[in-house]
Amino acid sequence: MSRQLYKRLRLDEYKLRDAITGIRDLHNLADPVGVVQIHREIDAGLIMKRITCPLGVLGVIFEARPEAAIQIAPLAIKSGNGVILKSGKEAKHSCEVIVKVIKQGLSNTIVSPDIVQLVKTREETLKLLKMDRFLDLIIPRGSKSFVRFVQENTNIPVLGHADGICHLYIDKAADMEKSVAITVDAKAQYPAACNAIETLLIHSSIAYGFLPPIAAALQSLNIELRGDKTTRDILPNIAVATDYDWETEYSDLILAIKIVDSLEDAITHINHYGSKHTDTIITEDSKAAEIFLAMVDSAGVYHNCSTRFADGFRYGFGAEVGISTQKTLPRGPVGLEGLVTYKYTMVGNAHIALNYTGDNAKSFTHRDL
Amino acid sequence: MSRQLYKRLRLDEYKLRDAITGIRDLHNLADPVGVVQIHREIDAGLIMKRITCPLGVLGVIFEARPEAAIQIAPLAIKSGNGVILKSGKEAKHSCEVIVKVIKQGLSNTIVSPDIVQLVKTREETLKLLKMDRFLDLIIPRGSKSFVRFVQENTNIPVLGHADGICHLYIDKAADMEKSVAITVDAKAQYPAACNAIETLLIHSSIAYGFLPPIAAALQSLNIELRGDKTTRDILPNIAVATDYDWETEYSDLILAIKIVDSLEDAITHINHYGSKHTDTIITEDSKAAEIFLAMVDSAGVYHNCSTRFADGFRYGFGAEVGISTQKTLPRGPVGLEGLVTYKYTMVGNAHIALNYTGDNAKSFTHRDL
């Protein structure tokens, strides 16, 4: 069993406490269903509302990470959806116990325990992907290849959690102490997470001063460094980074380093090689930060803080169903809000469209109520 | 040239006036870009914002309907996106003139005329569908088979405008006069529109009284009627409706009629055969209306008004880019709001995730600002 898999399977006290805290936070969040988003008079006596409602049935296929079942089932229940869970096979036994406990809890409520289901085999998963008449959203969590597989084998909308190739860019106007602390946190605090960084970009004008202390801090935590040619002029003992490195999510104790000559080069690198997940700039130059936040085309764009904050719990959404790196909505960490849709209701009194067309067309009032 | 195609191609004074009114309404709408949707303190000095931003480049492939170009280009410009337009070949010459005029207008502004492009051939369209590195959203407007073709031949997100199989259900507690007026409007005012009804459902307890005047009104407008067995007991001279009719968008002067025994049967029929577009109940029974609005799983659910109001302009969104019948967002008529996405920005001062995990974890404040 690999180091990463072991870390993912282990439901230690911290992960459990975080998951329970997430549910308690969720309990305190407003009901996402029945929210009137638009309430508008179209004309006298013709009233439109846009009201949130559940999506229907969710299929959530996640990796061998038992706390995911604890996070996802309550989100589905709170948002009024049914949910079919499928965990990575290594977490099957943990998830069976977790789903049993959730069903026991539901049996004392008006919500049927049947709305939470666990499927256990790959064959069942493949059948689920074909059930587009019955499922309304598939949320695959796992490797890029797995997400791609799901996308290519279903007509059900997919909330894609593609890979997380996150970057940290240390600008020429960066503070050294912040740079070391944030780099260490973003890479080493939990390297298996999708919001950990894979590539460090650093401005050429400060690289000579900044790279040695950063490298020392990372190497003391057993992080393997790989660098481009200029980086290796400063850190001659590290391995070579190639194009492969710029486009790889290691999910491991490895960091690629590249020296860039400008903010623009950093932004271009991120928009080309990144996965539109989360990227950070470290700088004391507020104009540079503003340009970075506007021009980096990612779900999360940060200034002077760790990429590791990209998470539904940390954003205050309660536990999350996943992080979306698509450009269409929902984007970024998805909690309750991403699990509801809306419908438009219109109530009139014999209103017909004919009266609003032609020579004597009535006008719409379009007055928000 | 078919009757429907001729109606679509013709840019008469009413269509032109509606399109121009749509642009003027759009001008009055708020800028959809840069809206701060969430502004939250995560912890002291760590501030998150969710801010709307353009999607990027839109590809809009529409049918032979020249007013669509007038509607879509300004929506793309106002939402900060580039747009590549492709019209049905029969509307090519009208669209060339429209795009030329739009580019002339842009040349006097800070927006480059290059952000609006028109492609003219099917071969160019096929190339566009493969350019997922450069396009962020494809909006196909047209037949079900065309939308399916686009969905199956691109990895770019598709804002699907599938077909519109809209229903009108006349409840046992319906008012006769409203029923006749709304049925005629919903079917006959513009049968080629996706929000025109294709099927009339009518409660068995009032069918004998209501069907003859409704049929007379429709037949006087040259609407062909098709009915199930019970309907033909009342209207013996109409054609037989089969399963084919329940699942067909005629876009023509044809209406299928079915008699149902209950509100529940009507809802079941709509959720089974409908396309989740727009469906109306006619009733004076507010409880029946409430159940219909809650249980019909469509983007638009109406009470005592015509389905023909399902339209971005009529909803007050300015002109629309299309109507989405998917359950995920955006659903229903899509205007400006559906053409932007958002990003999360986070600004800190050396904030790292490590301090919020483990034994002495700091708490998040999650305070909306």
Interface residues (C-beta under 8 A of the other chain):
Chain A: Y14 D18 R40 I42 L46 M48 R50 L55 G56 D136 L137 P157 D175 E177 K178 A181 I182 V184 D185 A186 Q189 Y190 A289 L293 D297 S298 A299 G300 V301 Y302 H303 N304 C305 S306 R308 F309 A310 R314 Y315 G316 Q326 K327 T328 L329 P330 R331 G332 P333 T341 Y342 K343 Y344 T345 M346 V347 G348 N349 A350 H351 I352 A353 L354 Y356 T357 G358 F364 H366
Chain B: Y14 D18 R40 I42 L46 M48 R50 L55 G56 D136 L137 P157 D175 E177 K178 A181 I182 V184 D185 A186 Q189 Y190 A289 L293 D297 S298 A299 G300 V301 Y302 H303 N304 C305 S306 R308 F309 A310 R314 Y315 G316 Q326 K327 T328 L329 P330 R331 G332 P333 T341 Y342 K343 Y344 T345 M346 V347 G348 N349 A350 H351 I352 A353 L354 Y356 T357 G358 F364 H366
